[in-house]
Amino acid sequence: MQTKREPEQPQRQMFQIDWEPLIDRSHPLVRLGLAIDGSSFEETLGSTSAA
């Protein structure tokens, strides 16, 4: 009896969506999100989050 072979490229989950092509990168909120430095927020606000 042979073992099953892993597919070379795994299939996506049934409801997993690739959002990247759907996002309008010229939209103001997307541009704002790309401009914000998330690591500085995590540093500043990380210690204030509830456990």
PDB file with SEQRES, HELIX, SHEET and CRYST1 records, atoms N, CA, C and O in Angstrom:
SEQRES   1 A   51  MET GLN THR LYS ARG GLU PRO GLU GLN PRO GLN ARG GLN          
SEQRES   2 A   51  MET PHE GLN ILE ASP TRP GLU PRO LEU ILE ASP ARG SER          
SEQRES   3 A   51  HIS PRO LEU VAL ARG LEU GLY LEU ALA ILE ASP GLY SER          
SEQRES   4 A   51  SER PHE GLU GLU THR LEU GLY SER THR SER ALA ALA              
HELIX    1 AA1 GLU A   20  LEU A   22  5                                   3    
HELIX    2 AA2 PRO A   28  ALA A   35  1                                   8    
HELIX    3 AA3 GLY A   38  LEU A   45  1                                   8    
HELIX    4 AA4 GLY A   46  THR A   48  5                                   3    
CRYST1    1.000    1.000    1.000  90.00  90.00  90.00 P 1           1          
ATOM      1  N   MET A   1       0.832  -1.180   0.000  1.00  0.00           N  
ATOM      2  CA  MET A   1       0.000   0.000   0.000  1.00  0.00           C  
ATOM      3  C   MET A   1       0.881   1.249   0.000  1.00  0.00           C  
ATOM      4  O   MET A   1       1.791   1.377   0.819  1.00  0.00           O  
ATOM      5  N   GLN A   2       0.604   2.153  -0.913  1.00  0.00           N  
ATOM      6  CA  GLN A   2       1.400   3.365  -1.032  1.00  0.00           C  
ATOM      7  C   GLN A   2       0.786   4.493  -0.199  1.00  0.00           C  
ATOM      8  O   GLN A   2      -0.431   4.580  -0.033  1.00  0.00           O  
ATOM      9  N   THR A   3       1.664   5.346   0.316  1.00  0.00           N  
ATOM     10  CA  THR A   3       1.170   6.508   1.061  1.00  0.00           C  
ATOM     11  C   THR A   3       0.729   7.581   0.075  1.00  0.00           C  
ATOM     12  O   THR A   3       1.229   7.664  -1.047  1.00  0.00           O  
ATOM     13  N   LYS A   4      -0.217   8.397   0.523  1.00  0.00           N  
ATOM     14  CA  LYS A   4      -0.693   9.484  -0.341  1.00  0.00           C  
ATOM     15  C   LYS A   4       0.393  10.529  -0.481  1.00  0.00           C  
ATOM     16  O   LYS A   4       1.094  10.853   0.478  1.00  0.00           O  
ATOM     17  N   ARG A   5       0.519  11.038  -1.653  1.00  0.00           N  
ATOM     18  CA  ARG A   5       1.519  12.036  -1.946  1.00  0.00           C  
ATOM     19  C   ARG A   5       0.929  13.427  -1.780  1.00  0.00           C  
ATOM     20  O   ARG A   5      -0.193  13.687  -2.215  1.00  0.00           O  
ATOM     21  N   GLU A   6       1.681  14.317  -1.154  1.00  0.00           N  
ATOM     22  CA  GLU A   6       1.229  15.696  -0.981  1.00  0.00           C  
ATOM     23  C   GLU A   6       1.177  16.380  -2.349  1.00  0.00           C  
ATOM     24  O   GLU A   6       2.082  16.189  -3.161  1.00  0.00           O  
ATOM     25  N   PRO A   7       0.129  17.176  -2.620  1.00  0.00           N  
ATOM     26  CA  PRO A   7       0.096  17.911  -3.885  1.00  0.00           C  
ATOM     27  C   PRO A   7       1.217  18.947  -3.927  1.00  0.00           C  
ATOM     28  O   PRO A   7       1.610  19.491  -2.895  1.00  0.00           O  
ATOM     29  N   GLU A   8       1.715  19.207  -5.107  1.00  0.00           N  
ATOM     30  CA  GLU A   8       2.819  20.163  -5.241  1.00  0.00           C  
ATOM     31  C   GLU A   8       2.379  21.568  -4.860  1.00  0.00           C  
ATOM     32  O   GLU A   8       3.143  22.307  -4.238  1.00  0.00           O  
ATOM     33  N   GLN A   9       1.176  21.941  -5.218  1.00  0.00           N  
ATOM     34  CA  GLN A   9       0.635  23.236  -4.814  1.00  0.00           C  
ATOM     35  C   GLN A   9      -0.656  22.968  -4.043  1.00  0.00           C  
ATOM     36  O   GLN A   9      -1.636  22.492  -4.616  1.00  0.00           O  
ATOM     37  N   PRO A  10      -0.656  23.271  -2.759  1.00  0.00           N  
ATOM     38  CA  PRO A  10      -1.853  22.978  -1.962  1.00  0.00           C  
ATOM     39  C   PRO A  10      -3.051  23.786  -2.449  1.00  0.00           C  
ATOM     40  O   PRO A  10      -2.918  24.949  -2.830  1.00  0.00           O  
ATOM     41  N   GLN A  11      -4.212  23.160  -2.431  1.00  0.00           N  
ATOM     42  CA  GLN A  11      -5.430  23.857  -2.828  1.00  0.00           C  
ATOM     43  C   GLN A  11      -5.844  24.819  -1.729  1.00  0.00           C  
ATOM     44  O   GLN A  11      -5.572  24.590  -0.550  1.00  0.00           O  
ATOM     45  N   ARG A  12      -6.499  25.888  -2.125  1.00  0.00           N  
ATOM     46  CA  ARG A  12      -7.003  26.852  -1.151  1.00  0.00           C  
ATOM     47  C   ARG A  12      -8.159  26.225  -0.389  1.00  0.00           C  
ATOM     48  O   ARG A  12      -8.843  25.324  -0.874  1.00  0.00           O  
ATOM     49  N   GLN A  13      -8.349  26.729   0.814  1.00  0.00           N  
ATOM     50  CA  GLN A  13      -9.509  26.300   1.572  1.00  0.00           C  
ATOM     51  C   GLN A  13     -10.755  26.731   0.798  1.00  0.00           C  
ATOM     52  O   GLN A  13     -10.690  27.637  -0.033  1.00  0.00           O  
ATOM     53  N   MET A  14     -11.865  26.096   1.066  1.00  0.00           N  
ATOM     54  CA  MET A  14     -13.086  26.347   0.299  1.00  0.00           C  
ATOM     55  C   MET A  14     -13.504  27.818   0.300  1.00  0.00           C  
ATOM     56  O   MET A  14     -13.895  28.347  -0.741  1.00  0.00           O  
ATOM     57  N   PHE A  15     -13.426  28.474   1.442  1.00  0.00           N  
ATOM     58  CA  PHE A  15     -13.895  29.851   1.533  1.00  0.00           C  
ATOM     59  C   PHE A  15     -12.763  30.856   1.704  1.00  0.00           C  
ATOM     60  O   PHE A  15     -13.014  32.008   2.057  1.00  0.00           O  
ATOM     61  N   GLN A  16     -11.556  30.453   1.467  1.00  0.00           N  
ATOM     62  CA  GLN A  16     -10.421  31.368   1.582  1.00  0.00           C  
ATOM     63  C   GLN A  16     -10.347  32.205   0.313  1.00  0.00           C  
ATOM     64  O   GLN A  16     -10.294  31.674  -0.796  1.00  0.00           O  
ATOM     65  N   ILE A  17     -10.346  33.514   0.493  1.00  0.00           N  
ATOM     66  CA  ILE A  17     -10.369  34.435  -0.644  1.00  0.00           C  
ATOM     67  C   ILE A  17      -9.054  35.192  -0.701  1.00  0.00           C  
ATOM     68  O   ILE A  17      -8.532  35.617   0.330  1.00  0.00           O  
ATOM     69  N   ASP A  18      -8.525  35.359  -1.885  1.00  0.00           N  
ATOM     70  CA  ASP A  18      -7.341  36.177  -2.088  1.00  0.00           C  
ATOM     71  C   ASP A  18      -7.814  37.622  -2.271  1.00  0.00           C  
ATOM     72  O   ASP A  18      -8.278  37.996  -3.348  1.00  0.00           O  
ATOM     73  N   TRP A  19      -7.692  38.426  -1.220  1.00  0.00           N  
ATOM     74  CA  TRP A  19      -8.233  39.776  -1.215  1.00  0.00           C  
ATOM     75  C   TRP A  19      -7.390  40.762  -2.012  1.00  0.00           C  
ATOM     76  O   TRP A  19      -7.905  41.789  -2.455  1.00  0.00           O  
ATOM     77  N   GLU A  20      -6.131  40.478  -2.199  1.00  0.00           N  
ATOM     78  CA  GLU A  20      -5.200  41.443  -2.817  1.00  0.00           C  
ATOM     79  C   GLU A  20      -5.707  41.990  -4.162  1.00  0.00           C  
ATOM     80  O   GLU A  20      -5.669  43.205  -4.359  1.00  0.00           O  
ATOM     81  N   PRO A  21      -6.173  41.159  -5.082  1.00  0.00           N  
ATOM     82  CA  PRO A  21      -6.636  41.726  -6.362  1.00  0.00           C  
ATOM     83  C   PRO A  21      -7.929  42.534  -6.245  1.00  0.00           C  
ATOM     84  O   PRO A  21      -8.261  43.296  -7.153  1.00  0.00           O  
ATOM     85  N   LEU A  22      -8.656  42.378  -5.148  1.00  0.00           N  
ATOM     86  CA  LEU A  22      -9.934  43.069  -4.987  1.00  0.00           C  
ATOM     87  C   LEU A  22      -9.787  44.441  -4.346  1.00  0.00           C  
ATOM     88  O   LEU A  22     -10.731  45.232  -4.357  1.00  0.00           O  
ATOM     89  N   ILE A  23      -8.623  44.733  -3.791  1.00  0.00           N  
ATOM     90  CA  ILE A  23      -8.421  45.984  -3.057  1.00  0.00           C  
ATOM     91  C   ILE A  23      -7.988  47.092  -4.012  1.00  0.00           C  
ATOM     92  O   ILE A  23      -7.061  46.923  -4.804  1.00  0.00           O  
ATOM     93  N   ASP A  24      -8.677  48.227  -3.921  1.00  0.00           N  
ATOM     94  CA  ASP A  24      -8.321  49.401  -4.717  1.00  0.00           C  
ATOM     95  C   ASP A  24      -7.241  50.166  -3.961  1.00  0.00           C  
ATOM     96  O   ASP A  24      -7.533  50.871  -2.995  1.00  0.00           O  
ATOM     97  N   ARG A  25      -5.991  50.024  -4.406  1.00  0.00           N  
ATOM     98  CA  ARG A  25      -4.861  50.611  -3.685  1.00  0.00           C  
ATOM     99  C   ARG A  25      -4.833  52.136  -3.780  1.00  0.00           C  
ATOM    100  O   ARG A  25      -4.053  52.777  -3.077  1.00  0.00           O  
ATOM    101  N   SER A  26      -5.666  52.725  -4.631  1.00  0.00           N  
ATOM    102  CA  SER A  26      -5.711  54.189  -4.706  1.00  0.00           C  
ATOM    103  C   SER A  26      -6.780  54.771  -3.776  1.00  0.00           C  
ATOM    104  O   SER A  26      -6.902  55.992  -3.676  1.00  0.00           O  
ATOM    105  N   HIS A  27      -7.545  53.933  -3.103  1.00  0.00           N  
ATOM    106  CA  HIS A  27      -8.564  54.408  -2.169  1.00  0.00           C  
ATOM    107  C   HIS A  27      -7.877  55.094  -0.986  1.00  0.00           C  
ATOM    108  O   HIS A  27      -6.858  54.605  -0.500  1.00  0.00           O  
ATOM    109  N   PRO A  28      -8.425  56.224  -0.517  1.00  0.00           N  
ATOM    110  CA  PRO A  28      -7.772  56.978   0.567  1.00  0.00           C  
ATOM    111  C   PRO A  28      -7.543  56.165   1.841  1.00  0.00           C  
ATOM    112  O   PRO A  28      -6.504  56.331   2.481  1.00  0.00           O  
ATOM    113  N   LEU A  29      -8.465  55.302   2.229  1.00  0.00           N  
ATOM    114  CA  LEU A  29      -8.274  54.518   3.448  1.00  0.00           C  
ATOM    115  C   LEU A  29      -7.177  53.469   3.288  1.00  0.00           C  
ATOM    116  O   LEU A  29      -6.453  53.170   4.238  1.00  0.00           O  
ATOM    117  N   VAL A  30      -7.059  52.923   2.106  1.00  0.00           N  
ATOM    118  CA  VAL A  30      -5.982  51.956   1.850  1.00  0.00           C  
ATOM    119  C   VAL A  30      -4.641  52.676   1.885  1.00  0.00           C  
ATOM    120  O   VAL A  30      -3.681  52.178   2.474  1.00  0.00           O  
ATOM    121  N   ARG A  31      -4.572  53.847   1.257  1.00  0.00           N  
ATOM    122  CA  ARG A  31      -3.327  54.617   1.266  1.00  0.00           C  
ATOM    123  C   ARG A  31      -2.946  55.029   2.679  1.00  0.00           C  
ATOM    124  O   ARG A  31      -1.767  55.010   3.032  1.00  0.00           O  
ATOM    125  N   LEU A  32      -3.935  55.404   3.497  1.00  0.00           N  
ATOM    126  CA  LEU A  32      -3.670  55.764   4.886  1.00  0.00           C  
ATOM    127  C   LEU A  32      -3.142  54.557   5.656  1.00  0.00           C  
ATOM    128  O   LEU A  32      -2.178  54.668   6.414  1.00  0.00           O  
ATOM    129  N   GLY A  33      -3.771  53.420   5.458  1.00  0.00           N  
ATOM    130  CA  GLY A  33      -3.331  52.209   6.144  1.00  0.00           C  
ATOM    131  C   GLY A  33      -1.915  51.813   5.772  1.00  0.00           C  
ATOM    132  O   GLY A  33      -1.178  51.302   6.614  1.00  0.00           O  
ATOM    133  N   LEU A  34      -1.523  52.039   4.532  1.00  0.00           N  
ATOM    134  CA  LEU A  34      -0.166  51.724   4.105  1.00  0.00           C  
ATOM    135  C   LEU A  34       0.843  52.726   4.663  1.00  0.00           C  
ATOM    136  O   LEU A  34       2.015  52.398   4.844  1.00  0.00           O  
ATOM    137  N   ALA A  35       0.383  53.949   4.935  1.00  0.00           N  
ATOM    138  CA  ALA A  35       1.288  54.988   5.430  1.00  0.00           C  
ATOM    139  C   ALA A  35       1.525  54.889   6.934  1.00  0.00           C  
ATOM    140  O   ALA A  35       2.546  55.366   7.430  1.00  0.00           O  
ATOM    141  N   ILE A  36       0.593  54.274   7.667  1.00  0.00           N  
ATOM    142  CA  ILE A  36       0.712  54.192   9.130  1.00  0.00           C  
ATOM    143  C   ILE A  36       1.748  53.148   9.513  1.00  0.00           C  
ATOM    144  O   ILE A  36       1.775  52.048   8.961  1.00  0.00           O  
ATOM    145  N   ASP A  37       2.592  53.506  10.458  1.00  0.00           N  
ATOM    146  CA  ASP A  37       3.599  52.575  10.971  1.00  0.00           C  
ATOM    147  C   ASP A  37       2.966  51.747  12.091  1.00  0.00           C  
ATOM    148  O   ASP A  37       2.860  52.219  13.223  1.00  0.00           O  
ATOM    149  N   GLY A  38       2.552  50.538  11.789  1.00  0.00           N  
ATOM    150  CA  GLY A  38       1.853  49.691  12.755  1.00  0.00           C  
ATOM    151  C   GLY A  38       2.707  49.273  13.932  1.00  0.00           C  
ATOM    152  O   GLY A  38       2.180  49.079  15.027  1.00  0.00           O  
ATOM    153  N   SER A  39       4.000  49.129  13.744  1.00  0.00           N  
ATOM    154  CA  SER A  39       4.855  48.685  14.842  1.00  0.00           C  
ATOM    155  C   SER A  39       4.928  49.723  15.956  1.00  0.00           C  
ATOM    156  O   SER A  39       5.046  49.358  17.126  1.00  0.00           O  
ATOM    157  N   SER A  40       4.861  51.013  15.618  1.00  0.00           N  
ATOM    158  CA  SER A  40       4.881  52.036  16.669  1.00  0.00           C  
ATOM    159  C   SER A  40       3.586  51.995  17.486  1.00  0.00           C  
ATOM    160  O   SER A  40       3.611  52.245  18.691  1.00  0.00           O  
ATOM    161  N   PHE A  41       2.457  51.683  16.844  1.00  0.00           N  
ATOM    162  CA  PHE A  41       1.205  51.523  17.577  1.00  0.00           C  
ATOM    163  C   PHE A  41       1.288  50.325  18.516  1.00  0.00           C  
ATOM    164  O   PHE A  41       0.864  50.407  19.669  1.00  0.00           O  
ATOM    165  N   GLU A  42       1.824  49.234  18.036  1.00  0.00           N  
ATOM    166  CA  GLU A  42       1.953  48.035  18.871  1.00  0.00           C  
ATOM    167  C   GLU A  42       2.858  48.295  20.065  1.00  0.00           C  
ATOM    168  O   GLU A  42       2.571  47.844  21.174  1.00  0.00           O  
ATOM    169  N   GLU A  43       3.937  49.014  19.846  1.00  0.00           N  
ATOM    170  CA  GLU A  43       4.847  49.344  20.942  1.00  0.00           C  
ATOM    171  C   GLU A  43       4.153  50.194  21.995  1.00  0.00           C  
ATOM    172  O   GLU A  43       4.262  49.927  23.192  1.00  0.00           O  
ATOM    173  N   THR A  44       3.435  51.224  21.538  1.00  0.00           N  
ATOM    174  CA  THR A  44       2.804  52.161  22.454  1.00  0.00           C  
ATOM    175  C   THR A  44       1.570  51.558  23.130  1.00  0.00           C  
ATOM    176  O   THR A  44       1.399  51.692  24.341  1.00  0.00           O  
ATOM    177  N   LEU A  45       0.724  50.903  22.361  1.00  0.00           N  
ATOM    178  CA  LEU A  45      -0.552  50.440  22.888  1.00  0.00           C  
ATOM    179  C   LEU A  45      -0.542  48.975  23.314  1.00  0.00           C  
ATOM    180  O   LEU A  45      -1.502  48.516  23.932  1.00  0.00           O  
ATOM    181  N   GLY A  46       0.492  48.246  23.007  1.00  0.00           N  
ATOM    182  CA  GLY A  46       0.552  46.828  23.316  1.00  0.00           C  
ATOM    183  C   GLY A  46       0.446  46.544  24.795  1.00  0.00           C  
ATOM    184  O   GLY A  46      -0.184  45.563  25.187  1.00  0.00           O  
ATOM    185  N   SER A  47       1.042  47.370  25.623  1.00  0.00           N  
ATOM    186  CA  SER A  47       1.025  47.137  27.051  1.00  0.00           C  
ATOM    187  C   SER A  47      -0.316  47.507  27.678  1.00  0.00           C  
ATOM    188  O   SER A  47      -0.575  47.133  28.822  1.00  0.00           O  
ATOM    189  N   THR A  48      -1.174  48.231  26.961  1.00  0.00           N  
ATOM    190  CA  THR A  48      -2.459  48.645  27.509  1.00  0.00           C  
ATOM    191  C   THR A  48      -3.580  47.689  27.180  1.00  0.00           C  
ATOM    192  O   THR A  48      -4.683  47.847  27.703  1.00  0.00           O  
ATOM    193  N   SER A  49      -3.340  46.693  26.327  1.00  0.00           N  
ATOM    194  CA  SER A  49      -4.395  45.776  25.941  1.00  0.00           C  
ATOM    195  C   SER A  49      -4.754  44.839  27.097  1.00  0.00           C  
ATOM    196  O   SER A  49      -3.897  44.434  27.883  1.00  0.00           O  
ATOM    197  N   ALA A  50      -6.043  44.509  27.176  1.00  0.00           N  
ATOM    198  CA  ALA A  50      -6.514  43.618  28.236  1.00  0.00           C  
ATOM    199  C   ALA A  50      -6.078  42.178  27.941  1.00  0.00           C  
ATOM    200  O   ALA A  50      -6.034  41.755  26.786  1.00  0.00           O  
ATOM    201  N   ALA A  51      -5.767  41.458  28.975  1.00  0.00           N  
ATOM    202  CA  ALA A  51      -5.318  40.077  28.813  1.00  0.00           C  
ATOM    203  C   ALA A  51      -6.463  39.118  28.787  1.00  0.00           C  
ATOM    204  O   ALA A  51      -6.255  37.912  28.656  1.00  0.00           O  
TER     205      ALA A  51                                                      
END                                                                             
